[in-house]
Amino acid sequence: MVFYSRYYIQEMLLVCFTFGAIVSGYRYARSRNIAWAISTGAFMGLMHASKETCVIAFASMFLALLLVLAIQRRNGSIGDLRKTISPCHLVAGVAAAAIVSALFFSSFLSRPIGIVDSIRTYTTYLGRAGTSFHIHPWHYYLHMLLYFKFGDGPIWTEAPIVILALVGFVAVMTKKDWPGADRALLQFIAFYTLAMTVVYCAIPYKTPWCLLGLLHGMILLAGVGAVALVKLAPNVVPRLLILGLLVEACVLLTWKAYQSSYEYEADSCNPYVYAHPTREVFTAVDKIEEYASVHADGHDMAVQVICAGADYWPLPWYLRHFTKVSYRDRVVNEDPSAPLIITSASDDIETELAHKLYTLTPVEERQMYLYVFDKPYYVWLRPQVGLRGFVRKDLWTAWVNESVPAPSEVEGGEK
């Protein structure tokens, strides 16, 4: 949760809005206040506006609600649903969800087609779920949570959460007396978490951040499990022992949060690092800044970024101070050649660029280009995605004259 809160990923918003929908729905069930019905709908609309995987959370919540109602019906503790949920309140909640979702997908009505796209996106999602680079075995998420170690890196585990969640699930299903707590709510959370875990494990398409939804449910259940263990202790001594173990678990999780966010935030031994940029992206940005510092236009210097598949993020963020950066997914012969060109580390792109610079360009206009980076002449943008740089010779010469000290400045007076 801490690691994925450090940069923008939709799942953090999705989990937040899902929690809001659950809390608001429960408040409505307790108060029958239309404001809570509208709040529930608004949060569900925000869920839909965040990511298409919201349908998994919707289905899990619906299934959990049905199971809780079935248990209550069996126990004879359920009333008339028509009195529990007012049709007027239901309509208000659905309207709030539709309005909120439509506003965001249409960019506040400036692009109405976005509302249609929010439905059409599921064809892409369903096609992606079966065949993709992101296909992983069913236990992928559980493996990351329980035990993960890569190479010489540290051991990664959030096993205390999973173990306590299991304890909480068993306690909710077996313990009938919960002073100060609503057992129906705890059962809802238990069924919701189980459904989320089963569905996400069953779907072949997996990315690490997708586990945040089921992890959120596990964390809530882990809190229930911790309380159940403490209350299960017969006297003070075992209770203190359990509390000590819980404190130790919290220390472990805090340490892992620190390691993942500050020591291994861009290291492949961290299981949550997935398609992240490497630290070498700063090498590329620093080089571009160095050349801009000796160019007459400074940050107004023209820069071309050519990356196959438009895979150039996060360069647009780090180059946001530059006013004349063009981003392309291929070499465009009609574009004037910039004094600084960054491309994918692809022989095909380099060949096309050389053809443009030294064949298509008239002889009297040709300029020599040199590599920006030292051997092996590329840096890693992210694993398996390299960047090459090409700088026009006159700019390179200006940079060398600025960077290399004059003979009198070198120790011994010789260059």
N, C-alpha and C positions, 0 to 999 in steps of 0.2 A: 504494500500500500504506500509506503514512504517512497520507495524507488520510483514507482510510476506516477507519483504526485510531483516529481521534479521536472517533468516536461509534459507537453500536451499529448494526451492520449484519451480517446473518447470514453474508454471504459471507466475512468475515474468519475466522469460526469454521469455515466449511465448508472453506476453503483450509487452515487449520491441521490439521483432522482428516484431510483428504485426504492431506496430506503425511505425517501420522502413519501412515496406512494403507499408503502406498507404502513408507516406511522399514521398518515392521514386516513387511510382506510380503517385502521383500528380505532382511531378517534371517532370516526363517523359511526362505526358499529356500537361504540359506547354511548354516544351523545345524540345520534340521529340529527345532527345539525347540518344544514345544507352547505354551510361554509366548508365543512370538512369534505363533503362530497365533491365540491368544486375544486378544493385543494388536491384531492386524490386524482381527479381528472387532469388537472393542470400538470401534476408531476408525471402522469402517464403520457401526456402529450410531449413533455420534455424528454422522456425516455425515448419515444419514437423519433424525436428530432435529433437525438444523440447518435444512435447507431441502429442498423437493421437487426442486430442480434437482440434487440429489446423483445422480439416476439418469443424468445426462449424464456425470458423472465416473466412475460405475460402468461405464457402457458404454464410455467411452474407455479406462479401465484394462483392461477385458476384451479389447477389440480390440487394444490395444498388446501385451498378453500373448500373444495368439494370433499376432500378427505376429512377435514375438521367437521364439516356439517354432517357427514355420514356417521362419525363417531358420536356427535351430539344427538343425532336422531336415534341412534341405537341406545343411548343412555336416557332418552326421553327428555333431554334438556334444551331442545330447540323449539322455538316458537314458529309462528306463521311468517314465512319469508316475505310475504306481501306487506306485512306490517313492519318487518325489520328494515326493508329497503323501499323507500317511497319511490313510485314511478317518476314523480316530479324531480326528486333528487337525482335519480339515475340519469334522467335526460340532461340535467344540469351538468353532471360529471362528464358525460360523454361529449356534450357540447364544449366544455372547457378543454378536454383533451384534443378535440378536433381543431378548435380555434388556435390553441397554442402550437400544435404541430404544423398547421397550415401557415401560420405567421412566420415561423422559422424556415420552413422549407421554401417558402416563396420570397424569402428575404424581405419580410414585412410587405408583401403584396406587390413588390417591384418585379418579381419573376414568377408568375402563377404556374408556369410549366413545372416548377420544382415540386409542386404538390403531386403531380402525376409521376414525376421521377421517383418520389419517395415510395411509390408502389412498384414501379418497374424495376427498382434496384434489387428486388428479391429474385428476379431471374438470374442476375449476375451472381448473387450470393449463393443460390442453390447450385449453380454450375460450378462455382469455386469450391464448394464444400466437398465435392467428390474427387476432383483432379486438380492438384496444386502442389507447388513447392513446399507448402506448409502442411503436408500430410504427415501425421505422427501417430504412434500407437495409442491405444485407449488409455494406458496408464501414464501418459506424458505429464499431465498436471500433477497427479499424485506422486510421481517420481520426483518432480521439482520440489514439492512441498515436504516430502518425507526425508529424502536423502539424495543429494546431488554433489558430485565431485568430478572436476575435469582437470586432467593433467596435474600440475603441482599446485593448483589453486586450493583454497580452503573448502571445508565441507559446508554445504548449504542445507539448512533444514528449518522448517517451521512445524516440525512434528508435534510440539506441545499443543499447537492450535488444533491439529487434526485429531490427536488423542483426546483432548478435552471435548472436542465437538462430538466424538463418538460417545463419550461418557454422558454428555448433555442429551444426546438423542435417546439413549437408553433410559435415562432418568425421566425424560418427558413422557416416554411411552409407558413406563411402569409405575412411576410415582404419581399418586392421585392428589396428594395434599401439597399445595404450593402456597403457603401463607404469603400474602402481599403480592402475589403474581397471578396472572390470568393464564391458566393452563391451556386454554384454547389458543391464545396467542403463541405460546411456546410450541404447541403442536404445529401450528401454521408455519412457524420458522423452521421447525425440524423437517416437515414435509417439503417445504420450499427448497431448503438446502439440499435435501436428498435428490429431488427432481433436477435441480440445476446441475448437480454433480454427475448424475447418470447421463443427462443429455449431452453435456459438454464432453464427457469421456467417450460417448458413443459417436459423436461427430468426428470424422477423420481430419477435417481442417482444424488445425490448432495453432494458436499463437500464444505466447506466455501471458500477455495482458488479458486474454479472455478468461483466465481463471479468477480474475478479481471478483466477478459476480458470485461464484460459488464460495470463494474464500471469505467474502463478506458474510454470507450465511454461516460459514463455519466459525467465524469469530464470535458471532452472536451466540451460537450454540456452545462455544467454548466457555463463554461467560456463565452460561447455565450449568455446564459441567463442573466448573470451578466451585460454584456455590453448592452444588450437590455433593461434591467430595468433602468440602469443609463440614457440611451439616451431617454427613454420614459418619464422621469421626465420633467415637463414643465419649471421649473425654478430652481434656486440654492438651495432653502430650501429643497424641496423634494428630490433633487439629493443628498444633503449632508446626509439626513436621510437614503436613500438607501445605500449609501457608508458606513455609520455607521453600518447598519445591516450586510452588507457584511463583514466588519472587525470583527464584533462579531461572525459571522459564522466561519470565519477563525480561530479565537481564540478557539472556541468550538472544531473544528476539530483538531487543534494542541494539545489541552488538551487531547482529546480522543486518539490521537496517542501516547502521552506520557503515559497515563494510561495503554493502551493495551501493550505497549512495556516494561514498567519498573515497574509498580505496579501490574498488573494482567497478566503478560506474561505467567504464568503457572497455572492460576486459571480457574476453570470451569465456573465461572460467566462471563468470557470473551467469547463471541460467536465465536471468531476466534480461540480459543484454542480447537483443535479437534484432538484427538489421540496423543496429545503432551506428552512427558515425564513429570513426576512430579519432584518436587525438591528432592524427596527422592532418586532419582537416584544418587545424590551426596553422600547420606549416604552409599549406596552400594559401590561406588567407593572409598570413604574415608576408609571404612573398609578393602577393598582389599589392599589399599596402606599401611595401618597400619600393616597388616600381612606380606606384602612384605618387610617392613622395618626391620622385625626381622628374616626373612628367609635368609639363607646363600646365595641364588642366587639372592636376591633382585628382580629387575624387570625381571629377567630371570626365576623366579619361575613359575612352571606350574600351569595354571588356566584352569578349564573347565567350560564352560557356556552351559547349556542345557535348551533350551526354546522351548516349543511346538509351532509349526508353524514358527520356526526360528524368533520368535518375541523377539529379544534381542537388537535391536537398541534403544538407541545410545551407548550401552556399547562398541562396537568396536572402537568408536571415543575416549571415555574417557579412554579406556585401551590400546590405541595405543602405549604407552611407554613399555608395557609388550611384550616380544618377544615369549612367549610360551603359548598363549591363544588358546584353541580350542573351536569352536562353533558348537554345534549339536542341532538338533531338537528332539532328543530322546536319551535315555540312550543306549550307545553302550558298550556292555559287554566286547568287545575285547580291548577297550581303557584302558591303565593303569590309575588307580585312582590318580588324582592330589591331592595335599595337601589342595587345596581350590576349592570348587565346588559351582557354582551359578546355580540355576534352577528356572523354573517357579514355582509359589506357587500352585502346583498341587499335590493332593494326589496320583494320578496315577504315576507321575514321581518320587515322593519321595518313593513310594512303590517299583518301579523298581530299583531305586538307592540303597535302603536298601537291596534288594535281591542280587544285584551285590556285594555290599560291605561286607555283612555278611553271604551270602549263597554260592555264586559262588567263592568267593575268598578263597583260602586254609586257614585253621585255623592258620597256622604258619605265614601267611602274612597279616592277618587281622589287621586293625587299627580302633580305635574308632574315630567317627566323632561327633562333637558338632555343635549346631546351631550357625551361625555367628551373626544373628540379635537378639535383645532382643524381649520379647513378644510384639506382637503376632507372633514373629519369621519370619516375612516377612516385606518387604517394597514395596511400590507401584512404579512400573516402569512407568505405565500410568494408567488411570482409568480402573479398572476391570482387570488389568494385574499386578500380584504381583511377587516378587522375594524372594526366600529363599536361604540361604547360609549355607554351611556345611564346617567346617574346621577340619582338622586332629588334634587329641588331642595333639600331640607333638608340633605342630605349635601354637596351642591355649595356651599351657603352656608357650612357649617362649614369646608369646605376653603378657600374664598375668604378667610374671616376669618382663617384660620391662615396662608395663603400671602401675602396682600397686606399690606404693612407699614402701620402706622398713620400718619396725617398727620405726626406729630412725628418719625417715623423717616425720612421722605422728605426728600431734599436740598431746602433752601429752605423747609421747613416747610409746603408745600402738597401736597395730595393730587390 
